[in-house]
């Protein structure tokens, strides 16, 4: 087994990979054919894992943990083990779609609100001529829908499954069913479909560069304020954990 270059932040391992290295690993997973789970870790994930043992275990067992959040880059630098770069979920989905089109892989989009996965598929197909989106479905992580959704995915035979149920539900759902889905790569993508479809507006470039995407999202979605409280708690725990 190849040793992974990882940084552990409050017990949660994060892979130290560039965008190109991450895509190469995903392609290798597909060629391998066995089921693999990819997670996109941000400070909210790390904080949620502190009080949710199941989610903590999912993050520890993931085959690839992408650093999505400038807070992780800050924490890694503070801990003396810098990460190469931030891999934002929206950008990663777009690069995965590009790779999928280039290699002739098949893609399935699951989750988000009704119609959003379909709009996302249309947007990705416009950006990547020849992209094969073999299925879209809103669905939910409700256990009553599990069997129907699993059969739908297996019948479509995708190489990659992107799940937008929001964390931690999407990641727990993937982990629970990974062995039955018959998909080489399954990845939780949070709100990526909303941004790609145009349902939500992404922060302007200057805010992204300054690491202020969280502020932009809070201004447009003020109901998220409780979740945002995880950020100062995350900073405090990182600062005190190194003592």
SERONU-53286 format. One line per 2 residues: number of its first residue (from 1); for each residue x negated, y negated, z of N, C-alpha, C. Coordinates in pm, 1 decimal. Layout:
N
NUM = X Y Z X Y Z X Y Z ~ ...
% end
This chain:
243
1 = -84.4 119.5 0.0 0.0 0.0 0.0 -88.2 -124.9 0.0 ~ -58.2 -220.4 -88.5 -136.3 -342.6 -97.1 -103.0 -431.6 21.3
3 = -206.1 -481.7 89.8 -185.2 -568.7 204.9 -132.2 -703.3 156.9 ~ -25.6 -751.0 220.9 35.7 -877.8 183.3 -28.5 -993.2 259.3
5 = -49.2 -1102.8 189.0 -99.7 -1225.6 249.6 20.3 -1299.1 307.7 ~ 35.7 -1291.2 439.4 152.3 -1349.2 504.1 113.9 -1440.9 619.6
7 = 200.2 -1536.5 644.5 189.6 -1623.1 761.1 309.2 -1593.1 849.6 ~ 284.7 -1569.9 977.0 393.9 -1537.9 1070.2 430.5 -1663.9 1147.9
9 = 556.2 -1707.2 1134.1 604.4 -1828.2 1199.2 715.9 -1791.0 1295.2 ~ 689.6 -1805.6 1423.5 785.3 -1765.7 1528.0 834.7 -1622.3 1507.3
11 = 741.6 -1536.5 1469.8 771.2 -1395.2 1453.4 819.7 -1355.6 1315.7 ~ 853.4 -1452.9 1231.1 906.8 -1424.7 1097.9 794.7 -1430.7 994.4
13 = 767.8 -1321.5 922.3 661.9 -1322.5 821.0 707.2 -1393.0 693.6 ~ 617.1 -1474.2 637.7 643.2 -1545.1 512.6 525.9 -1518.5 419.1
15 = 553.7 -1479.3 295.2 447.0 -1449.2 200.5 381.7 -1577.0 149.4 ~ 250.2 -1576.8 150.1 172.8 -1690.6 98.8 148.8 -1667.5 -50.4
17 = 244.8 -1711.9 -131.8 238.6 -1688.6 -276.4 268.8 -1817.6 -351.9 ~ 209.3 -1828.3 -470.3 245.9 -1935.6 -561.5 369.4 -1891.2 -639.3
19 = 425.9 -1982.8 -716.2 542.4 -1947.8 -798.5 508.3 -1836.2 -896.2 ~ 392.9 -1846.0 -959.9 353.0 -1744.1 -1057.1 332.0 -1608.6 -990.0
21 = 271.5 -1609.2 -872.5 250.0 -1483.7 -800.7 383.0 -1421.8 -758.7 ~ 477.4 -1504.8 -715.1 608.8 -1454.3 -675.5 680.7 -1390.2 -793.4
23 = 676.6 -1455.4 -908.6 741.4 -1400.6 -1027.5 674.9 -1270.5 -1071.7 ~ 543.0 -1264.2 -1059.4 471.3 -1141.5 -1095.8 512.6 -1026.0 -1004.3
25 = 531.1 -1056.0 -875.2 574.5 -952.6 -781.6 716.1 -905.5 -815.1 ~ 804.5 -1000.4 -847.7 942.1 -965.1 -883.0 943.7 -878.5 -1008.8
27 = 862.5 -914.2 -1106.4 855.2 -833.5 -1228.7 802.3 -693.1 -1197.4 ~ 703.5 -685.4 -1108.3 649.9 -554.5 -1069.6 756.7 -471.1 -998.6
29 = 839.0 -535.2 -916.7 948.1 -464.4 -849.6 1044.2 -404.8 -953.2 ~ 1075.4 -484.2 -1055.2 1168.8 -437.1 -1158.5 1109.6 -318.7 -1232.7
31 = 983.1 -329.6 -1269.8 918.6 -221.8 -1343.5 906.6 -96.3 -1257.7 ~ 891.7 -114.7 -1126.9 884.9 -2.0 -1034.8 1018.4 73.4 -1029.8
33 = 1128.2 -3.4 -1035.5 1260.3 58.8 -1041.7 1327.3 86.4 -909.1 ~ 1249.3 95.6 -801.8 1308.4 120.3 -670.4 1371.1 -8.3 -615.9
35 = 1464.7 1.2 -521.2 1530.5 -119.2 -468.8 1438.6 -204.9 -381.7 ~ 1442.6 -334.5 -404.5 1362.3 -429.5 -327.7 1448.7 -548.8 -288.7
37 = 1424.7 -601.5 -169.8 1497.4 -720.4 -124.2 1403.2 -839.3 -116.0 ~ 1448.8 -951.5 -172.7 1374.4 -1077.4 -167.1 1454.7 -1175.2 -82.7
39 = 1387.7 -1242.8 11.6 1453.6 -1344.1 93.6 1385.0 -1478.5 73.6 ~ 1462.8 -1586.1 85.8 1408.1 -1721.4 73.6 1416.9 -1786.6 210.7
41 = 1305.2 -1789.9 280.6 1302.8 -1829.6 421.3 1286.3 -1980.8 435.7 ~ 1366.0 -2040.7 522.5 1349.3 -2180.8 559.3 1356.8 -2191.1 711.9
43 = 1337.0 -2310.2 770.8 1341.5 -2320.3 916.7 1473.0 -2272.7 978.0 ~ 1585.3 -2293.1 909.0 1713.0 -2245.3 961.6 1713.8 -2093.5 973.2
45 = 1653.8 -2024.5 876.2 1641.7 -1878.9 882.4 1562.3 -1838.7 1006.2 ~ 1448.9 -1904.3 1025.2 1361.2 -1869.7 1137.0 1433.4 -1889.0 1269.4
47 = 1507.8 -2000.0 1280.9 1579.5 -2025.9 1405.5 1694.8 -1927.4 1424.9 ~ 1766.9 -1895.8 1318.9 1876.7 -1799.5 1329.7 1824.0 -1663.3 1374.1
49 = 1705.2 -1628.7 1326.1 1647.1 -1498.9 1358.9 1609.6 -1488.0 1506.5 ~ 1589.2 -1602.3 1572.6 1552.3 -1598.2 1713.7 1665.4 -1543.7 1800.7
51 = 1790.1 -1558.1 1755.0 1904.4 -1513.6 1835.2 1986.3 -1404.0 1767.1 ~ 1942.7 -1360.0 1649.2 2014.2 -1255.7 1574.5 1914.9 -1145.2 1540.0
53 = 1917.0 -1040.0 1620.5 1819.7 -931.6 1604.7 1832.1 -862.8 1468.7 ~ 1954.2 -847.5 1418.3 1972.7 -782.5 1288.8 1911.0 -865.0 1176.8
55 = 1936.6 -995.0 1180.3 1880.0 -1083.7 1078.6 1727.6 -1085.9 1088.6 ~ 1675.9 -1088.5 1210.0 1530.8 -1084.5 1232.8 1471.2 -961.1 1166.1
57 = 1536.8 -846.6 1184.2 1486.7 -721.9 1126.3 1491.1 -725.7 974.2 ~ 1597.1 -783.8 917.3 1607.0 -796.0 772.0 1490.5 -877.6 718.1
59 = 1460.3 -989.4 782.8 1350.8 -1075.0 737.4 1215.5 -1004.1 749.1 ~ 1199.2 -925.5 853.2 1073.7 -853.5 872.2 1056.2 -741.3 770.4
61 = 1168.5 -682.2 726.7 1161.0 -568.2 635.1 1166.9 -607.7 487.5 ~ 1191.3 -734.8 456.6 1203.5 -778.3 317.5 1075.7 -748.2 239.2
63 = 1092.4 -715.5 113.4 976.6 -683.0 28.4 902.9 -807.1 -18.3 ~ 971.6 -920.4 -17.3 908.9 -1047.4 -54.4 983.3 -1158.5 18.4
65 = 909.6 -1240.6 93.4 968.3 -1350.6 170.1 912.4 -1482.9 117.9 ~ 996.1 -1556.6 45.9 951.3 -1679.5 -18.1 965.6 -1798.7 76.0
67 = 865.7 -1888.5 80.0 871.8 -2005.6 167.1 955.3 -2117.2 104.4 ~ 1079.9 -2129.8 148.2 1171.1 -2230.5 95.1 1199.9 -2333.0 204.5
69 = 1124.0 -2440.5 205.4 1143.9 -2542.6 307.9 1012.0 -2605.9 347.4 ~ 1005.7 -2738.8 341.2 880.8 -2807.8 375.7 845.9 -2787.2 522.3
71 = 948.7 -2757.7 605.1 921.0 -2732.2 745.7 829.5 -2612.4 764.7 ~ 842.5 -2513.2 678.5 754.9 -2395.8 686.8 612.2 -2431.7 649.6
73 = 595.7 -2518.5 549.0 462.3 -2560.3 509.1 394.6 -2637.3 622.4 ~ 472.9 -2725.1 687.0 418.4 -2799.0 802.0 378.8 -2702.6 913.1
75 = 467.7 -2609.3 946.5 440.8 -2515.2 1054.8 317.0 -2431.0 1025.5 ~ 304.6 -2383.9 901.2 189.8 -2301.3 864.4 59.6 -2380.0 877.1
77 = 60.7 -2506.0 833.4 -59.3 -2590.3 848.5 -91.9 -2610.6 995.2 ~ 10.5 -2638.2 1075.0 -9.3 -2660.3 1217.5 -69.1 -2537.0 1284.0
79 = -26.2 -2419.2 1238.7 -74.5 -2294.4 1297.3 -209.6 -2251.3 1240.8 ~ -262.3 -2330.0 1146.9 -394.1 -2302.0 1091.2 -396.7 -2198.8 981.2
81 = -281.4 -2173.8 920.0 -272.7 -2076.2 810.4 -184.9 -2132.5 699.7 ~ -233.6 -2230.2 625.0 -150.8 -2301.5 526.2 -91.1 -2209.0 419.8
83 = 30.4 -2242.1 379.1 96.1 -2173.7 267.9 62.2 -2245.7 138.6 ~ 56.3 -2170.7 28.1 14.8 -2227.2 -100.5 110.4 -2334.7 -150.3
85 = 241.3 -2307.8 -145.8 338.6 -2404.1 -194.2 478.1 -2365.4 -149.1 ~ 567.2 -2462.4 -157.3 707.5 -2437.2 -129.3 774.3 -2383.0 -255.3
87 = 857.7 -2280.5 -239.4 931.1 -2223.6 -351.7 1079.9 -2245.7 -326.8 ~ 1131.3 -2358.3 -373.4 1271.6 -2392.7 -352.1 1361.7 -2291.2 -421.1
89 = 1470.7 -2254.6 -354.0 1559.0 -2151.5 -406.9 1614.5 -2182.2 -544.1 ~ 1656.8 -2307.7 -567.7 1714.0 -2344.9 -697.5 1610.6 -2328.9 -808.0
91 = 1489.0 -2376.8 -782.6 1382.7 -2366.7 -883.3 1346.9 -2220.5 -908.5 ~ 1344.9 -2141.1 -803.0 1311.2 -1999.4 -817.5 1415.6 -1926.5 -901.0
93 = 1543.7 -1957.8 -878.8 1649.4 -1895.2 -958.9 1630.9 -1930.4 -1106.2 ~ 1599.2 -2054.3 -1134.2 1579.4 -2095.5 -1274.0 1459.5 -2022.9 -1335.9
95 = 1352.9 -2006.5 -1261.4 1236.1 -1935.1 -1314.7 1266.3 -1786.2 -1331.7 ~ 1345.1 -1730.5 -1241.3 1385.4 -1589.9 -1255.0 1469.4 -1571.4 -1380.8
97 = 1559.2 -1665.5 -1407.0 1641.9 -1658.7 -1527.8 1555.0 -1666.1 -1652.8 ~ 1452.8 -1750.8 -1649.0 1361.0 -1762.1 -1762.0 1285.5 -1631.0 -1783.7
99 = 1234.8 -1573.0 -1674.9 1165.8 -1444.1 -1682.8 1259.0 -1336.0 -1735.3 ~ 1382.9 -1336.5 -1685.9 1481.9 -1237.1 -1726.8 1508.1 -1243.9 -1876.8
101 = 1520.9 -1366.6 -1928.9 1544.7 -1384.5 -2072.6 1423.7 -1339.4 -2154.1 ~ 1305.0 -1372.1 -2107.2 1182.4 -1337.0 -2179.8 1162.2 -1186.0 -2187.7
103 = 1194.2 -1117.1 -2078.7 1165.5 -973.3 -2071.0 1285.3 -885.8 -2110.5 ~ 1400.0 -948.4 -2132.9 1517.8 -870.3 -2169.0 1582.7 -799.6 -2052.3
105 = 1558.5 -849.0 -1931.7 1622.2 -791.2 -1813.6 1768.9 -835.0 -1806.6 ~ 1844.4 -768.2 -1719.7 1986.0 -798.7 -1701.8 2009.4 -858.9 -1562.8
107 = 2097.4 -959.2 -1558.2 2118.5 -1037.4 -1436.9 2265.9 -1033.2 -1394.4 ~ 2289.9 -1022.0 -1263.8 2425.7 -1026.2 -1208.8 2430.0 -1135.1 -1102.6
109 = 2533.6 -1221.7 -1109.8 2549.7 -1331.4 -1014.8 2670.4 -1304.2 -926.3 ~ 2648.5 -1297.9 -795.5 2754.2 -1265.0 -700.5 2765.5 -1374.6 -595.1
111 = 2888.7 -1419.2 -568.1 2911.0 -1511.0 -458.0 2949.4 -1651.1 -500.9 ~ 2942.9 -1743.9 -404.5 2984.1 -1884.0 -418.6 3135.9 -1892.1 -434.7
113 = 3188.1 -2012.6 -453.5 3332.3 -2032.0 -466.3 3381.9 -1980.7 -600.8 ~ 3510.8 -1964.5 -612.3 3571.3 -1913.5 -735.8 3528.4 -1998.9 -855.5
115 = 3476.9 -1933.5 -958.3 3438.0 -2001.4 -1081.1 3296.7 -2054.7 -1083.1 ~ 3231.1 -2063.7 -968.7 3096.5 -2122.0 -962.9 2992.3 -2029.2 -1024.6
117 = 3003.1 -1898.5 -997.8 2907.7 -1804.0 -1057.6 2917.1 -1806.8 -1209.7 ~ 3040.7 -1816.7 -1261.5 3060.1 -1823.4 -1406.8 2997.1 -1950.1 -1464.2
119 = 3017.9 -2063.7 -1394.7 2959.0 -2189.6 -1441.3 2807.1 -2184.8 -1433.2 ~ 2755.4 -2118.6 -1330.9 2611.1 -2101.9 -1317.4 2555.7 -2018.5 -1432.2
121 = 2626.1 -1911.0 -1465.1 2583.3 -1826.1 -1576.8 2577.6 -1905.2 -1706.3 ~ 2678.9 -1987.3 -1730.4 2681.0 -2068.5 -1852.6 2563.0 -2165.0 -1855.6
123 = 2534.0 -2228.0 -1742.1 2421.6 -2320.3 -1735.5 2288.4 -2251.1 -1759.3 ~ 2269.8 -2135.0 -1698.2 2144.3 -2061.2 -1715.4 2130.1 -2008.1 -1858.2
125 = 2242.2 -1969.2 -1919.8 2238.3 -1920.1 -2058.2 2204.2 -2032.9 -2155.6 ~ 2251.4 -2152.7 -2127.1 2216.8 -2267.4 -2211.1 2068.2 -2299.2 -2200.0
127 = 2012.9 -2286.8 -2079.8 1871.7 -2315.0 -2058.1 1782.0 -2203.9 -2112.9 ~ 1836.0 -2082.2 -2121.0 1755.1 -1965.8 -2158.2 1827.7 -1882.8 -2264.2
129 = 1816.4 -1921.3 -2390.9 1882.4 -1845.2 -2498.8 1842.7 -1697.5 -2493.7 ~ 1941.4 -1612.7 -2506.2 1914.8 -1468.9 -2501.8 1927.9 -1408.2 -2364.0
131 = 1951.4 -1491.4 -2262.1 1967.6 -1440.2 -2126.3 2088.2 -1346.3 -2119.3 ~ 2068.7 -1230.9 -2055.0 2175.8 -1132.1 -2042.0 2233.8 -1135.6 -1900.8
133 = 2342.9 -1210.4 -1884.4 2415.6 -1208.6 -1757.5 2525.0 -1103.4 -1772.0 ~ 2508.3 -992.1 -1702.9 2598.4 -877.8 -1723.4 2714.8 -875.8 -1625.0
135 = 2722.5 -975.3 -1537.5 2834.5 -980.5 -1445.4 2831.8 -1103.7 -1358.5 ~ 2949.5 -1157.5 -1329.2 2966.6 -1266.7 -1233.1 3091.4 -1236.6 -1151.4
137 = 3082.2 -1264.5 -1022.0 3198.1 -1238.0 -936.5 3180.3 -1317.2 -807.6 ~ 3288.9 -1383.7 -764.8 3281.0 -1460.8 -640.4 3277.7 -1366.3 -520.9
139 = 3385.4 -1291.9 -502.1 3388.5 -1194.4 -394.0 3360.8 -1256.4 -258.4 ~ 3325.7 -1171.2 -162.8 3291.7 -1216.7 -27.8 3218.0 -1103.3 42.5
141 = 3151.9 -1135.7 154.5 3083.9 -1028.7 229.0 3178.0 -947.0 316.8 ~ 3308.6 -971.0 304.6 3407.6 -895.3 380.4 3393.1 -746.1 350.5
143 = 3391.5 -665.6 454.0 3372.9 -520.9 436.4 3483.8 -456.8 353.3 ~ 3602.3 -520.7 348.3 3711.9 -465.9 269.2 3680.6 -468.5 120.5
145 = 3590.6 -556.9 77.9 3557.9 -569.3 -63.8 3433.8 -491.7 -104.5 ~ 3365.4 -433.9 -8.3 3233.8 -375.7 -34.6 3234.4 -272.5 -145.9
147 = 3322.9 -174.8 -135.5 3320.1 -64.6 -231.8 3347.8 -113.1 -374.1 ~ 3446.2 -201.3 -388.7 3478.6 -254.0 -520.6 3360.5 -329.5 -580.8
149 = 3295.1 -410.6 -500.0 3182.3 -489.6 -549.2 3064.1 -400.5 -584.1 ~ 3035.3 -303.6 -500.3 2923.3 -212.6 -526.8 2945.4 -138.0 -658.3
151 = 3067.5 -88.4 -679.6 3096.8 -17.4 -804.4 3083.4 -109.9 -925.3 ~ 3126.5 -234.6 -910.1 3116.7 -332.3 -1018.2 2970.4 -356.5 -1057.1
153 = 2885.9 -369.5 -955.5 2743.1 -394.2 -981.4 2678.1 -272.2 -1043.7 ~ 2705.9 -156.2 -991.0 2645.9 -33.7 -1045.1 2686.9 -10.7 -1189.9
155 = 2812.9 -42.4 -1223.1 2859.5 -24.6 -1360.9 2790.4 -120.1 -1456.4 ~ 2754.4 -241.0 -1407.5 2689.0 -341.2 -1492.6 2539.8 -312.1 -1511.9
157 = 2479.8 -235.0 -1421.3 2338.6 -194.2 -1428.9 2241.9 -312.5 -1446.6 ~ 2248.5 -412.4 -1358.7 2153.6 -524.0 -1369.1 2016.0 -485.7 -1315.8
159 = 1916.0 -559.0 -1361.9 1781.7 -545.1 -1304.1 1766.8 -634.9 -1181.9 ~ 1839.7 -747.6 -1183.3 1833.3 -843.4 -1073.8 1974.1 -881.9 -1030.0
161 = 1993.6 -885.3 -898.4 2120.3 -927.9 -839.3 2092.1 -1049.5 -751.7 ~ 2158.0 -1161.7 -782.6 2145.5 -1282.4 -701.6 2274.9 -1300.9 -623.6
163 = 2263.2 -1313.4 -490.8 2380.6 -1317.9 -404.2 2387.9 -1452.7 -332.5 ~ 2500.0 -1523.3 -351.0 2518.5 -1656.8 -293.5 2631.0 -1656.6 -191.3
165 = 2614.3 -1579.7 -85.0 2713.0 -1577.6 23.0 2673.1 -1671.6 137.1 ~ 2554.5 -1731.0 127.7 2503.6 -1809.7 238.6 2436.4 -1720.1 340.6
167 = 2340.0 -1778.6 410.8 2267.7 -1700.7 512.0 2338.5 -1710.7 647.1 ~ 2330.2 -1604.3 727.5 2259.7 -1478.8 701.1 2344.9 -1372.5 630.8
169 = 2471.8 -1407.0 600.3 2562.6 -1304.6 546.6 2507.5 -1238.8 420.6 ~ 2452.3 -1320.1 327.8 2404.9 -1264.4 200.7 2291.0 -1165.0 222.7
171 = 2200.7 -1198.6 313.7 2083.5 -1115.6 336.1 2119.2 -988.0 412.8 ~ 2211.6 -1001.2 508.0 2259.5 -883.0 578.9 2335.5 -791.0 483.7
173 = 2415.7 -849.9 394.0 2492.7 -771.0 297.2 2399.2 -693.7 204.3 ~ 2298.0 -761.3 153.1 2203.2 -694.4 64.1 2132.6 -580.7 137.5
175 = 2085.6 -608.4 257.2 2012.1 -507.6 334.0 2098.8 -384.9 361.1 ~ 2225.5 -409.1 389.7 2317.9 -299.6 422.1 2343.9 -209.0 302.7
177 = 2343.6 -266.3 182.4 2383.1 -190.0 64.6 2269.4 -165.4 -35.6 ~ 2149.9 -208.9 -3.5 2040.4 -204.1 -100.4 2021.7 -65.9 -161.8
179 = 2031.0 36.2 -80.9 2008.6 171.2 -130.4 2118.2 222.5 -222.8 ~ 2235.4 159.4 -220.3 2348.6 205.5 -302.1 2369.8 122.5 -428.2
181 = 2310.4 6.9 -435.2 2338.7 -84.9 -545.8 2274.8 -42.9 -678.6 ~ 2166.6 35.8 -669.1 2093.6 80.2 -788.2 2039.8 -39.1 -868.0
183 = 1993.5 -141.4 -793.7 1936.1 -261.7 -854.1 1791.9 -274.0 -805.3 ~ 1695.5 -291.6 -895.2 1556.3 -302.8 -852.0 1527.1 -423.2 -762.6
185 = 1594.1 -537.4 -788.5 1568.6 -658.2 -708.8 1700.8 -725.0 -671.4 ~ 1720.9 -745.2 -542.3 1838.0 -819.0 -493.0 1787.4 -932.4 -405.6
187 = 1841.6 -1052.0 -428.7 1790.0 -1171.2 -361.2 1904.0 -1262.1 -318.5 ~ 1900.7 -1309.1 -195.2 1996.1 -1407.9 -147.9 1952.5 -1546.7 -192.2
189 = 2047.4 -1626.0 -242.2 2008.8 -1755.7 -300.7 2083.3 -1874.1 -239.8 ~ 2156.8 -1853.6 -131.5 2219.7 -1964.8 -63.0 2308.5 -2048.7 -152.7
191 = 2282.8 -2179.6 -155.9 2364.6 -2271.7 -233.9 2313.2 -2297.9 -373.9 ~ 2223.2 -2214.3 -424.1 2161.9 -2239.2 -555.9 2265.4 -2247.3 -667.5
193 = 2367.4 -2162.8 -662.6 2469.5 -2164.7 -769.0 2541.5 -2300.6 -772.6 ~ 2566.9 -2358.5 -654.9 2635.9 -2487.2 -649.4 2556.0 -2595.3 -721.9
195 = 2424.4 -2594.4 -703.5 2340.3 -2695.6 -767.0 2327.8 -2671.7 -917.6 ~ 2307.4 -2547.4 -957.4 2288.6 -2516.8 -1099.3 2417.4 -2541.5 -1177.4
197 = 2531.5 -2511.5 -1115.9 2660.3 -2530.1 -1183.5 2704.8 -2675.4 -1186.0 ~ 2641.6 -2760.0 -1104.5 2681.8 -2899.7 -1096.9 2784.9 -2927.0 -989.6
199 = 2824.4 -2824.6 -915.1 2922.3 -2843.9 -807.7 2865.3 -2931.5 -696.8 ~ 2735.5 -2920.2 -673.4 2667.6 -3002.1 -573.1 2552.5 -3076.0 -640.0
201 = 2518.8 -3191.3 -585.5 2413.0 -3274.1 -642.5 2284.2 -3255.0 -564.0 ~ 2177.4 -3224.2 -634.6 2049.0 -3205.8 -568.2 1982.8 -3340.6 -540.3
203 = 1899.4 -3345.4 -439.0 1829.5 -3468.3 -402.8 1741.1 -3515.2 -517.7 ~ 1727.0 -3648.1 -534.3 1637.3 -3698.0 -637.9 1493.6 -3653.3 -613.4
205 = 1413.7 -3657.6 -718.7 1277.2 -3607.0 -711.8 1194.6 -3665.3 -599.7 ~ 1207.9 -3797.2 -575.5 1125.0 -3859.4 -472.0 1158.7 -3806.9 -333.3
207 = 1287.5 -3774.7 -310.2 1324.3 -3717.7 -181.0 1272.5 -3575.1 -167.5 ~ 1272.4 -3500.0 -278.2 1216.6 -3365.0 -275.6 1068.5 -3368.8 -241.9
209 = 997.1 -3463.7 -305.4 851.6 -3473.1 -283.3 819.1 -3511.8 -138.9 ~ 906.1 -3591.7 -76.8 883.9 -3634.9 60.9 941.1 -3536.7 163.2
211 = 1001.2 -3428.4 112.8 1058.3 -3329.8 203.5 1186.0 -3375.2 270.1 ~ 1263.9 -3458.3 201.0 1385.9 -3514.8 258.5 1513.3 -3457.5 197.3
213 = 1504.0 -3341.6 135.5 1624.1 -3280.8 78.0 1730.0 -3254.1 185.0 ~ 1684.3 -3222.5 305.7 1778.2 -3197.7 415.4 1861.4 -3322.1 444.7
215 = 1798.1 -3440.3 437.5 1869.8 -3564.9 464.0 1972.6 -3593.0 354.2 ~ 1933.4 -3570.4 229.5 2025.5 -3590.7 117.5 2147.3 -3500.1 132.9
217 = 2122.6 -3375.2 170.2 2234.3 -3280.8 183.2 2324.5 -3319.1 300.2 ~ 2264.1 -3366.7 408.5 2342.6 -3407.8 524.1 2431.3 -3527.6 490.4
219 = 2378.2 -3621.3 411.1 2455.7 -3738.9 372.3 2575.2 -3700.8 284.8 ~ 2556.6 -3598.8 199.8 2663.8 -3556.6 110.3 2755.2 -3451.5 173.6
221 = 2703.7 -3381.2 275.4 2781.9 -3277.3 343.5 2766.6 -3295.8 494.4 ~ 2827.6 -3402.5 549.5 2806.6 -3434.0 691.8 2850.1 -3323.3 787.1
223 = 2938.0 -3232.3 740.7 2980.3 -3122.5 826.6 2865.4 -3029.0 863.0 ~ 2751.4 -3043.4 792.7 2635.9 -2956.2 818.9 2552.7 -3001.0 939.2
225 = 2594.6 -3106.7 1009.5 2508.5 -3164.2 1112.4 2471.3 -3064.6 1222.7 ~ 2565.6 -2977.2 1256.5 2534.0 -2878.3 1361.0 2421.2 -2786.0 1316.9
227 = 2425.3 -2743.9 1190.1 2320.5 -2656.4 1138.3 2186.6 -2729.0 1135.0 ~ 2191.3 -2860.9 1106.6 2067.8 -2937.4 1097.9 1996.3 -2949.6 1232.6
229 = 2069.6 -2925.5 1341.7 2005.8 -2930.6 1473.2 1897.3 -2824.5 1487.3 ~ 1900.1 -2725.1 1399.2 1796.6 -2621.4 1402.4 1658.9 -2679.3 1370.8
231 = 1653.5 -2788.9 1294.2 1525.1 -2843.9 1250.9 1441.7 -2898.1 1367.3 ~ 1496.2 -2988.3 1451.4 1413.5 -3032.4 1564.6 1380.7 -2920.3 1662.0
233 = 1472.5 -2824.5 1677.7 1443.7 -2710.0 1764.7 1328.8 -2627.4 1708.1 ~ 1329.2 -2612.6 1575.7 1222.1 -2538.7 1508.3 1087.4 -2606.0 1533.6
235 = 1082.2 -2738.2 1515.2 958.2 -2813.0 1537.3 909.9 -2794.9 1680.6 ~ 1001.3 -2807.3 1775.5 964.6 -2794.5 1916.5 908.6 -2655.3 1946.9
237 = 973.7 -2551.9 1896.8 926.4 -2416.2 1923.9 789.0 -2389.7 1862.9 ~ 766.5 -2441.5 1741.1 635.0 -2424.0 1677.6 527.8 -2495.0 1760.5
239 = 556.7 -2617.8 1803.5 460.2 -2695.5 1882.2 427.7 -2626.1 2013.7 ~ 529.8 -2572.6 2079.0 507.1 -2511.7 2210.2 455.5 -2369.1 2201.6
241 = 480.5 -2303.0 2088.4 436.0 -2162.7 2075.3 285.2 -2150.9 2063.8 ~ 219.0 -2259.0 2022.5 73.7 -2253.1 2000.3 -5.8 -2287.1 2126.2
243 = 63.1 -2319.2 2233.6 -7.5 -2355.3 2356.9 -68.9 -2234.1 2423.4
% end
